[in-house]
């Protein structure tokens, strides 16, 4: 009984010790609270807004093994600085390479660069990119599409690139 109590106490102290000891640390948890963007829950005048030129990029047909780059242009259309806290993807074959790390002022335009690696991905591909900001909504989902032509691909199944 005493040994069990000692083990439970040790586990409790370990859990407490693993907490964040840096009170200045800012995490994406703060981003998901709309009131943190302006300090006033219903004050839309002081919120940043992120507006993408396109939320879907179609890379078209790719040969298996080829890497391709997608660029998502956006602008801060709000009245407060826009901060991108994180950009993540739904698959390891898709990597967010570049995005602004500094706050964007009203009217500023930037882009998010994403690379898609088509190795071992024959056929239709649709990947998601999640952009976490201090705007509302705090998370925006972008899409990346590609058709990957592999050695086993049926020529009749390959979509035409003609319009």
Buried (B, 14 or more C-beta within 10 A) or exposed (E): EEEEEEEEEEEEEEEEEEEEEEEEEEEBEEBBEBEBBBEEEEEEEEBBBBBBEEBEBBBEBBEBEBEBEBEBEBBBBBBBBBBBBBBBBBBEBBBBEBBBEEBBEBEBEBBBBBBBBBEEBBBEBEBEBBBBBBBBEBBBEBBBBBBBBBEEBEEEEEEEEEE
